[in-house]
Amino acid sequence: MKTTENTLDLKEVSTEDLRQELELRGYQMNNLWQSADVMDIYDCNSEVAMKILIKALNNNATMEQIWLSIESEAEHKGLIHSKLK
């Protein structure tokens, strides 16, 4: 891997290695989205596709649904919200 001024050139690191590193740091990596997912369905370039993904995934309704799903899964496992202890 190439480094510049003690900095790793991440373009030289495989996608799988990057995913594994982020997973080790506590990120959920099972369902990543990429511009190609949008471009496979719509006739657009990668810049437009990325803007669509960003808006869709940061949409208030999407975020609310994710938090509701997290709450539901946690309750299903019998977990108690730490703020309610």
N, C-alpha and C positions, 0 to 999 in steps of 0.2 A: 504494500500500500504506500502511496506517495504521501509525503507530509511536506508542508510548507511552514517554515517558522514554528515548528512544534505543533502544527495543526494538521489533523488527518484530513485528507481529501476524500470526502464521503462519496464522491462519484465512483471511487475505486472499491467501495464496500458493496457487497451484494445486498439486494433488497431483503433477503431472508436474514442475513446477519443484522441488518438495521432493525428489522422487526423484532428479532430476539433480544437485541439490546434494549429497545423500548419496553418490551415485556418484562425484562429484568428490573426496569425502573418503575414498574407498576402500571404501565399502560395496557389497556385491553387492545389486542391486535387481531382478533378473530374476524372482524368484518370491516376492513378498510375499504374505502371507496376511492376510485381514481377517475380521472377525466374520461378515460376510455369507456367506463360504464355508461356514461351519458352519450358519448359519441357513437356507441354501438346502436343506440336507439334513435338519436336525433342527428340530423345533418348539421354539425357545427364544428368549430375548431376547438383545440384544447383550452384556450383561454376562456371562451364562452362556457364550455363544459365545466371548467373549474368554478366560474362564478355561479353557475347553477347549483353545483354541489354545495358550495359555501352557504348560499342563501337557503337551500333546502335543509341542510343539516344544522344550521344555526337558527332556523325558524322557531319562534316561540312555541308553537303547537308541537313541533318535533321534540324540542327540549323538554316540554312538560310531559309528553308521553314517555320519554326515556326515564324521567324521574319517577313517574307513576309505576313503570315496569320495575325499576330498581326497588321501590318500596314494596311492591307486591312480592317480588322474589325474596326479599329479606324477611318479610312477614311469614312467607311460606316456610322458610327455614327456621322460624321461631326467634328471629333476632329482634332485639328491642332497640329502638332509636336512641342513640347515645345522649341526645338532648333531653330525652324524657326520663332518664334514670334519676 
